[in-house]
Amino acid sequence: MSTTSSIASGHNFHFYHEIFDDANIYLELEGAKFEASERHLMVAIPVAE
């Protein structure tokens, strides 16, 4: 049984929350360009045409 509940998903992303985690939601991206540091994360999200 999966512990995730999908909010939205597509070719290279999954936006979801964990059933037993009421404090967070999650966004998984595959193949996305990003910049990260200890206090900052920026992800380029292409607009679907």
Predicted model as a PDB file, atoms N, CA, C, CB and O in Angstrom, pLDDT in the B-factor column:
MODEL        1                                                                  
ATOM      1  N   MET A   1       0.838  -1.179   0.000  1.00 67.00           N  
ATOM      2  CA  MET A   1       0.000   0.000   0.000  1.00 67.00           C  
ATOM      3  C   MET A   1       0.887   1.248   0.000  1.00 67.00           C  
ATOM      4  CB  MET A   1      -0.956  -0.005   1.219  1.00 67.00           C  
ATOM      5  O   MET A   1       1.831   1.336   0.785  1.00 67.00           O  
ATOM      6  N   SER A   2       0.597   2.186  -0.852  1.00 82.00           N  
ATOM      7  CA  SER A   2       1.368   3.418  -0.951  1.00 82.00           C  
ATOM      8  C   SER A   2       1.012   4.356   0.205  1.00 82.00           C  
ATOM      9  CB  SER A   2       1.114   4.108  -2.308  1.00 82.00           C  
ATOM     10  O   SER A   2      -0.131   4.405   0.659  1.00 82.00           O  
ATOM     11  N   THR A   3       2.019   5.098   0.667  1.00 92.00           N  
ATOM     12  CA  THR A   3       1.768   6.072   1.727  1.00 92.00           C  
ATOM     13  C   THR A   3       1.709   7.493   1.176  1.00 92.00           C  
ATOM     14  CB  THR A   3       2.848   5.973   2.803  1.00 92.00           C  
ATOM     15  O   THR A   3       1.708   8.458   1.940  1.00 92.00           O  
ATOM     16  N   THR A   4       1.660   7.626  -0.161  1.00 92.00           N  
ATOM     17  CA  THR A   4       1.569   8.949  -0.775  1.00 92.00           C  
ATOM     18  C   THR A   4       0.176   9.171  -1.340  1.00 92.00           C  
ATOM     19  CB  THR A   4       2.627   9.111  -1.882  1.00 92.00           C  
ATOM     20  O   THR A   4      -0.498   8.241  -1.784  1.00 92.00           O  
ATOM     21  N   SER A   5      -0.231  10.427  -1.309  1.00 94.00           N  
ATOM     22  CA  SER A   5      -1.493  10.832  -1.915  1.00 94.00           C  
ATOM     23  C   SER A   5      -1.179  11.938  -2.920  1.00 94.00           C  
ATOM     24  CB  SER A   5      -2.533  11.315  -0.827  1.00 94.00           C  
ATOM     25  O   SER A   5      -0.786  13.038  -2.532  1.00 94.00           O  
ATOM     26  N   SER A   6      -1.351  11.649  -4.208  1.00 93.00           N  
ATOM     27  CA  SER A   6      -0.989  12.596  -5.265  1.00 93.00           C  
ATOM     28  C   SER A   6      -1.926  13.796  -5.293  1.00 93.00           C  
ATOM     29  CB  SER A   6      -1.002  11.901  -6.620  1.00 93.00           C  
ATOM     30  O   SER A   6      -3.145  13.665  -5.175  1.00 93.00           O  
ATOM     31  N   ILE A   7      -1.321  14.966  -5.451  1.00 93.00           N  
ATOM     32  CA  ILE A   7      -2.062  16.203  -5.680  1.00 93.00           C  
ATOM     33  C   ILE A   7      -2.073  16.476  -7.177  1.00 93.00           C  
ATOM     34  CB  ILE A   7      -1.434  17.402  -4.892  1.00 93.00           C  
ATOM     35  O   ILE A   7      -3.109  16.824  -7.745  1.00 93.00           O  
ATOM     36  N   ALA A   8      -0.910  16.315  -7.816  1.00 91.00           N  
ATOM     37  CA  ALA A   8      -0.772  16.465  -9.264  1.00 91.00           C  
ATOM     38  C   ALA A   8       0.481  15.727  -9.696  1.00 91.00           C  
ATOM     39  CB  ALA A   8      -0.710  17.971  -9.684  1.00 91.00           C  
ATOM     40  O   ALA A   8       1.428  15.583  -8.923  1.00 91.00           O  
ATOM     41  N   SER A   9       0.481  15.256 -10.949  1.00 90.00           N  
ATOM     42  CA  SER A   9       1.670  14.603 -11.477  1.00 90.00           C  
ATOM     43  C   SER A   9       1.694  14.747 -12.985  1.00 90.00           C  
ATOM     44  CB  SER A   9       1.715  13.117 -11.070  1.00 90.00           C  
ATOM     45  O   SER A   9       0.669  14.993 -13.620  1.00 90.00           O  
ATOM     46  N   GLY A  10       2.872  14.590 -13.540  1.00 87.00           N  
ATOM     47  CA  GLY A  10       3.045  14.703 -14.979  1.00 87.00           C  
ATOM     48  C   GLY A  10       4.261  13.934 -15.415  1.00 87.00           C  
ATOM     49  O   GLY A  10       4.765  13.077 -14.690  1.00 87.00           O  
ATOM     50  N   HIS A  11       4.737  14.247 -16.617  1.00 86.00           N  
ATOM     51  CA  HIS A  11       5.865  13.531 -17.227  1.00 86.00           C  
ATOM     52  C   HIS A  11       7.088  13.483 -16.325  1.00 86.00           C  
ATOM     53  CB  HIS A  11       6.236  14.177 -18.540  1.00 86.00           C  
ATOM     54  O   HIS A  11       7.703  12.426 -16.184  1.00 86.00           O  
ATOM     55  N   ASN A  12       7.456  14.606 -15.710  1.00 85.00           N  
ATOM     56  CA  ASN A  12       8.680  14.630 -14.916  1.00 85.00           C  
ATOM     57  C   ASN A  12       8.490  15.218 -13.512  1.00 85.00           C  
ATOM     58  CB  ASN A  12       9.730  15.415 -15.645  1.00 85.00           C  
ATOM     59  O   ASN A  12       9.454  15.679 -12.900  1.00 85.00           O  
ATOM     60  N   PHE A  13       7.254  15.205 -12.999  1.00 88.00           N  
ATOM     61  CA  PHE A  13       7.041  15.726 -11.651  1.00 88.00           C  
ATOM     62  C   PHE A  13       5.959  14.948 -10.918  1.00 88.00           C  
ATOM     63  CB  PHE A  13       6.673  17.201 -11.706  1.00 88.00           C  
ATOM     64  O   PHE A  13       5.098  14.310 -11.523  1.00 88.00           O  
ATOM     65  N   HIS A  14       6.034  15.025  -9.602  1.00 91.00           N  
ATOM     66  CA  HIS A  14       5.014  14.437  -8.738  1.00 91.00           C  
ATOM     67  C   HIS A  14       4.871  15.351  -7.531  1.00 91.00           C  
ATOM     68  CB  HIS A  14       5.386  12.964  -8.309  1.00 91.00           C  
ATOM     69  O   HIS A  14       5.826  15.540  -6.777  1.00 91.00           O  
ATOM     70  N   PHE A  15       3.681  15.922  -7.340  1.00 92.00           N  
ATOM     71  CA  PHE A  15       3.357  16.806  -6.230  1.00 92.00           C  
ATOM     72  C   PHE A  15       2.430  16.005  -5.326  1.00 92.00           C  
ATOM     73  CB  PHE A  15       2.690  18.170  -6.717  1.00 92.00           C  
ATOM     74  O   PHE A  15       1.354  15.593  -5.760  1.00 92.00           O  
ATOM     75  N   TYR A  16       2.823  15.780  -4.093  1.00 93.00           N  
ATOM     76  CA  TYR A  16       2.069  14.850  -3.246  1.00 93.00           C  
ATOM     77  C   TYR A  16       2.268  15.143  -1.768  1.00 93.00           C  
ATOM     78  CB  TYR A  16       2.480  13.416  -3.544  1.00 93.00           C  
ATOM     79  O   TYR A  16       3.112  15.953  -1.384  1.00 93.00           O  
ATOM     80  N   HIS A  17       1.471  14.465  -0.944  1.00 94.00           N  
ATOM     81  CA  HIS A  17       1.735  14.478   0.491  1.00 94.00           C  
ATOM     82  C   HIS A  17       1.743  13.054   0.999  1.00 94.00           C  
ATOM     83  CB  HIS A  17       0.685  15.326   1.249  1.00 94.00           C  
ATOM     84  O   HIS A  17       1.078  12.169   0.461  1.00 94.00           O  
ATOM     85  N   GLU A  18       2.520  12.860   2.057  1.00 94.00           N  
ATOM     86  CA  GLU A  18       2.601  11.561   2.709  1.00 94.00           C  
ATOM     87  C   GLU A  18       1.427  11.448   3.676  1.00 94.00           C  
ATOM     88  CB  GLU A  18       3.972  11.375   3.451  1.00 94.00           C  
ATOM     89  O   GLU A  18       1.141  12.392   4.413  1.00 94.00           O  
ATOM     90  N   ILE A  19       0.761  10.330   3.681  1.00 93.00           N  
ATOM     91  CA  ILE A  19      -0.434  10.140   4.497  1.00 93.00           C  
ATOM     92  C   ILE A  19      -0.156  10.369   5.975  1.00 93.00           C  
ATOM     93  CB  ILE A  19      -0.991   8.747   4.291  1.00 93.00           C  
ATOM     94  O   ILE A  19      -1.003  10.920   6.678  1.00 93.00           O  
ATOM     95  N   PHE A  20       1.014   9.958   6.462  1.00 93.00           N  
ATOM     96  CA  PHE A  20       1.328  10.068   7.887  1.00 93.00           C  
ATOM     97  C   PHE A  20       2.101  11.344   8.238  1.00 93.00           C  
ATOM     98  CB  PHE A  20       2.125   8.864   8.325  1.00 93.00           C  
ATOM     99  O   PHE A  20       2.604  11.469   9.354  1.00 93.00           O  
ATOM    100  N   ASP A  21       2.199  12.277   7.311  1.00 93.00           N  
ATOM    101  CA  ASP A  21       2.932  13.530   7.530  1.00 93.00           C  
ATOM    102  C   ASP A  21       2.009  14.700   7.230  1.00 93.00           C  
ATOM    103  CB  ASP A  21       4.216  13.599   6.641  1.00 93.00           C  
ATOM    104  O   ASP A  21       1.889  15.120   6.079  1.00 93.00           O  
ATOM    105  N   ASP A  22       1.360  15.225   8.252  1.00 90.00           N  
ATOM    106  CA  ASP A  22       0.419  16.334   8.066  1.00 90.00           C  
ATOM    107  C   ASP A  22       1.104  17.695   8.004  1.00 90.00           C  
ATOM    108  CB  ASP A  22      -0.593  16.337   9.182  1.00 90.00           C  
ATOM    109  O   ASP A  22       0.441  18.701   7.750  1.00 90.00           O  
ATOM    110  N   ALA A  23       2.406  17.748   8.229  1.00 94.00           N  
ATOM    111  CA  ALA A  23       3.111  19.022   8.293  1.00 94.00           C  
ATOM    112  C   ALA A  23       3.760  19.438   6.981  1.00 94.00           C  
ATOM    113  CB  ALA A  23       4.151  18.956   9.350  1.00 94.00           C  
ATOM    114  O   ALA A  23       4.207  20.579   6.863  1.00 94.00           O  
ATOM    115  N   ASN A  24       3.827  18.539   5.976  1.00 94.00           N  
ATOM    116  CA  ASN A  24       4.568  18.833   4.744  1.00 94.00           C  
ATOM    117  C   ASN A  24       3.834  18.335   3.505  1.00 94.00           C  
ATOM    118  CB  ASN A  24       5.956  18.207   4.804  1.00 94.00           C  
ATOM    119  O   ASN A  24       3.003  17.429   3.569  1.00 94.00           O  
ATOM    120  N   ILE A  25       4.167  18.958   2.373  1.00 93.00           N  
ATOM    121  CA  ILE A  25       3.831  18.426   1.059  1.00 93.00           C  
ATOM    122  C   ILE A  25       5.149  18.337   0.298  1.00 93.00           C  
ATOM    123  CB  ILE A  25       2.760  19.331   0.297  1.00 93.00           C  
ATOM    124  O   ILE A  25       6.121  18.995   0.671  1.00 93.00           O  
ATOM    125  N   TYR A  26       5.198  17.537  -0.755  1.00 93.00           N  
ATOM    126  CA  TYR A  26       6.449  17.266  -1.453  1.00 93.00           C  
ATOM    127  C   TYR A  26       6.295  17.472  -2.953  1.00 93.00           C  
ATOM    128  CB  TYR A  26       6.923  15.844  -1.164  1.00 93.00           C  
ATOM    129  O   TYR A  26       5.231  17.226  -3.522  1.00 93.00           O  
ATOM    130  N   LEU A  27       7.362  17.921  -3.576  1.00 91.00           N  
ATOM    131  CA  LEU A  27       7.431  18.063  -5.026  1.00 91.00           C  
ATOM    132  C   LEU A  27       8.688  17.356  -5.497  1.00 91.00           C  
ATOM    133  CB  LEU A  27       7.426  19.567  -5.463  1.00 91.00           C  
ATOM    134  O   LEU A  27       9.796  17.773  -5.157  1.00 91.00           O  
ATOM    135  N   GLU A  28       8.533  16.297  -6.271  1.00 91.00           N  
ATOM    136  CA  GLU A  28       9.660  15.589  -6.876  1.00 91.00           C  
ATOM    137  C   GLU A  28       9.746  16.004  -8.338  1.00 91.00           C  
ATOM    138  CB  GLU A  28       9.504  14.033  -6.737  1.00 91.00           C  
ATOM    139  O   GLU A  28       8.741  16.016  -9.048  1.00 91.00           O  
ATOM    140  N   LEU A  29      10.947  16.342  -8.781  1.00 89.00           N  
ATOM    141  CA  LEU A  29      11.189  16.723 -10.168  1.00 89.00           C  
ATOM    142  C   LEU A  29      12.288  15.841 -10.728  1.00 89.00           C  
ATOM    143  CB  LEU A  29      11.570  18.227 -10.285  1.00 89.00           C  
ATOM    144  O   LEU A  29      13.257  15.534 -10.034  1.00 89.00           O  
ATOM    145  N   GLU A  30      12.144  15.435 -11.975  1.00 89.00           N  
ATOM    146  CA  GLU A  30      13.179  14.665 -12.655  1.00 89.00           C  
ATOM    147  C   GLU A  30      13.699  15.487 -13.825  1.00 89.00           C  
ATOM    148  CB  GLU A  30      12.634  13.285 -13.138  1.00 89.00           C  
ATOM    149  O   GLU A  30      12.919  15.991 -14.633  1.00 89.00           O  
ATOM    150  N   GLY A  31      15.004  15.619 -13.913  1.00 87.00           N  
ATOM    151  CA  GLY A  31      15.624  16.310 -15.037  1.00 87.00           C  
ATOM    152  C   GLY A  31      15.444  17.817 -15.030  1.00 87.00           C  
ATOM    153  O   GLY A  31      15.588  18.446 -16.079  1.00 87.00           O  
ATOM    154  N   ALA A  32      15.134  18.424 -13.883  1.00 84.00           N  
ATOM    155  CA  ALA A  32      14.923  19.866 -13.808  1.00 84.00           C  
ATOM    156  C   ALA A  32      16.235  20.577 -13.491  1.00 84.00           C  
ATOM    157  CB  ALA A  32      13.860  20.203 -12.747  1.00 84.00           C  
ATOM    158  O   ALA A  32      17.051  20.072 -12.720  1.00 84.00           O  
ATOM    159  N   LYS A  33      16.431  21.733 -14.081  1.00 86.00           N  
ATOM    160  CA  LYS A  33      17.591  22.553 -13.756  1.00 86.00           C  
ATOM    161  C   LYS A  33      17.326  23.224 -12.413  1.00 86.00           C  
ATOM    162  CB  LYS A  33      17.878  23.614 -14.877  1.00 86.00           C  
ATOM    163  O   LYS A  33      16.211  23.670 -12.145  1.00 86.00           O  
ATOM    164  N   PHE A  34      18.359  23.293 -11.568  1.00 88.00           N  
ATOM    165  CA  PHE A  34      18.171  23.906 -10.262  1.00 88.00           C  
ATOM    166  C   PHE A  34      19.475  24.502  -9.750  1.00 88.00           C  
ATOM    167  CB  PHE A  34      17.630  22.882  -9.265  1.00 88.00           C  
ATOM    168  O   PHE A  34      20.569  24.169 -10.208  1.00 88.00           O  
ATOM    169  N   GLU A  35      19.312  25.396  -8.782  1.00 93.00           N  
ATOM    170  CA  GLU A  35      20.425  25.954  -8.036  1.00 93.00           C  
ATOM    171  C   GLU A  35      20.099  25.725  -6.566  1.00 93.00           C  
ATOM    172  CB  GLU A  35      20.655  27.490  -8.363  1.00 93.00           C  
ATOM    173  O   GLU A  35      18.962  25.927  -6.142  1.00 93.00           O  
ATOM    174  N   ALA A  36      21.090  25.304  -5.790  1.00 93.00           N  
ATOM    175  CA  ALA A  36      20.832  25.041  -4.382  1.00 93.00           C  
ATOM    176  C   ALA A  36      21.999  25.487  -3.519  1.00 93.00           C  
ATOM    177  CB  ALA A  36      20.554  23.563  -4.161  1.00 93.00           C  
ATOM    178  O   ALA A  36      23.163  25.410  -3.912  1.00 93.00           O  
ATOM    179  N   SER A  37      21.652  25.950  -2.350  1.00 96.00           N  
ATOM    180  CA  SER A  37      22.622  26.240  -1.305  1.00 96.00           C  
ATOM    181  C   SER A  37      22.000  25.775   0.001  1.00 96.00           C  
ATOM    182  CB  SER A  37      23.006  27.775  -1.261  1.00 96.00           C  
ATOM    183  O   SER A  37      20.916  25.190   0.002  1.00 96.00           O  
ATOM    184  N   GLU A  38      22.665  26.026   1.089  1.00 95.00           N  
ATOM    185  CA  GLU A  38      22.160  25.573   2.379  1.00 95.00           C  
ATOM    186  C   GLU A  38      20.817  26.217   2.737  1.00 95.00           C  
ATOM    187  CB  GLU A  38      23.177  25.872   3.462  1.00 95.00           C  
ATOM    188  O   GLU A  38      20.004  25.602   3.427  1.00 95.00           O  
ATOM    189  N   ARG A  39      20.578  27.447   2.275  1.00 95.00           N  
ATOM    190  CA  ARG A  39      19.363  28.161   2.666  1.00 95.00           C  
ATOM    191  C   ARG A  39      18.447  28.526   1.503  1.00 95.00           C  
ATOM    192  CB  ARG A  39      19.735  29.403   3.395  1.00 95.00           C  
ATOM    193  O   ARG A  39      17.480  29.266   1.690  1.00 95.00           O  
ATOM    194  N   HIS A  40      18.736  28.016   0.297  1.00 94.00           N  
ATOM    195  CA  HIS A  40      17.998  28.478  -0.876  1.00 94.00           C  
ATOM    196  C   HIS A  40      17.917  27.356  -1.905  1.00 94.00           C  
ATOM    197  CB  HIS A  40      18.666  29.735  -1.490  1.00 94.00           C  
ATOM    198  O   HIS A  40      18.876  26.614  -2.117  1.00 94.00           O  
ATOM    199  N   LEU A  41      16.759  27.252  -2.535  1.00 91.00           N  
ATOM    200  CA  LEU A  41      16.585  26.306  -3.651  1.00 91.00           C  
ATOM    201  C   LEU A  41      15.743  26.991  -4.710  1.00 91.00           C  
ATOM    202  CB  LEU A  41      15.913  24.957  -3.178  1.00 91.00           C  
ATOM    203  O   LEU A  41      14.661  27.501  -4.418  1.00 91.00           O  
ATOM    204  N   MET A  42      16.238  27.004  -5.946  1.00 90.00           N  
ATOM    205  CA  MET A  42      15.490  27.580  -7.059  1.00 90.00           C  
ATOM    206  C   MET A  42      15.433  26.535  -8.150  1.00 90.00           C  
ATOM    207  CB  MET A  42      16.139  28.911  -7.576  1.00 90.00           C  
ATOM    208  O   MET A  42      16.453  25.956  -8.526  1.00 90.00           O  
ATOM    209  N   VAL A  43      14.227  26.294  -8.661  1.00 84.00           N  
ATOM    210  CA  VAL A  43      14.015  25.289  -9.700  1.00 84.00           C  
ATOM    211  C   VAL A  43      13.346  25.955 -10.891  1.00 84.00           C  
ATOM    212  CB  VAL A  43      13.155  24.100  -9.171  1.00 84.00           C  
ATOM    213  O   VAL A  43      12.360  26.674 -10.730  1.00 84.00           O  
ATOM    214  N   ALA A  44      13.874  25.721 -12.085  1.00 80.00           N  
ATOM    215  CA  ALA A  44      13.243  26.217 -13.302  1.00 80.00           C  
ATOM    216  C   ALA A  44      12.165  25.213 -13.707  1.00 80.00           C  
ATOM    217  CB  ALA A  44      14.297  26.427 -14.455  1.00 80.00           C  
ATOM    218  O   ALA A  44      12.466  24.050 -13.979  1.00 80.00           O  
ATOM    219  N   ILE A  45      10.914  25.661 -13.747  1.00 73.00           N  
ATOM    220  CA  ILE A  45       9.791  24.794 -14.112  1.00 73.00           C  
ATOM    221  C   ILE A  45       9.263  25.242 -15.463  1.00 73.00           C  
ATOM    222  CB  ILE A  45       8.662  24.830 -13.029  1.00 73.00           C  
ATOM    223  O   ILE A  45       8.698  26.330 -15.572  1.00 73.00           O  
ATOM    224  N   PRO A  46       9.435  24.424 -16.492  1.00 70.00           N  
ATOM    225  CA  PRO A  46       8.966  24.805 -17.825  1.00 70.00           C  
ATOM    226  C   PRO A  46       7.439  24.895 -17.884  1.00 70.00           C  
ATOM    227  CB  PRO A  46       9.468  23.802 -18.864  1.00 70.00           C  
ATOM    228  O   PRO A  46       6.744  24.099 -17.254  1.00 70.00           O  
ATOM    229  N   VAL A  47       6.935  25.838 -18.622  1.00 71.00           N  
ATOM    230  CA  VAL A  47       5.499  25.987 -18.813  1.00 71.00           C  
ATOM    231  C   VAL A  47       5.077  25.065 -19.959  1.00 71.00           C  
ATOM    232  CB  VAL A  47       5.115  27.481 -19.111  1.00 71.00           C  
ATOM    233  O   VAL A  47       5.642  25.122 -21.050  1.00 71.00           O  
ATOM    234  N   ALA A  48       4.099  24.233 -19.707  1.00 65.00           N  
ATOM    235  CA  ALA A  48       3.604  23.332 -20.752  1.00 65.00           C  
ATOM    236  C   ALA A  48       2.884  24.126 -21.821  1.00 65.00           C  
ATOM    237  CB  ALA A  48       2.667  22.261 -20.162  1.00 65.00           C  
ATOM    238  O   ALA A  48       2.109  25.033 -21.518  1.00 65.00           O  
ATOM    239  N   GLU A  49       3.141  23.785 -23.064  1.00 60.00           N  
ATOM    240  CA  GLU A  49       2.485  24.494 -24.175  1.00 60.00           C  
ATOM    241  C   GLU A  49       1.521  23.590 -24.882  1.00 60.00           C  
ATOM    242  CB  GLU A  49       3.511  25.032 -25.167  1.00 60.00           C  
ATOM    243  O   GLU A  49       0.874  24.008 -25.843  1.00 60.00           O  
TER     244      GLU A  49                                                      
ENDMDL                                                                          
END                                                                             
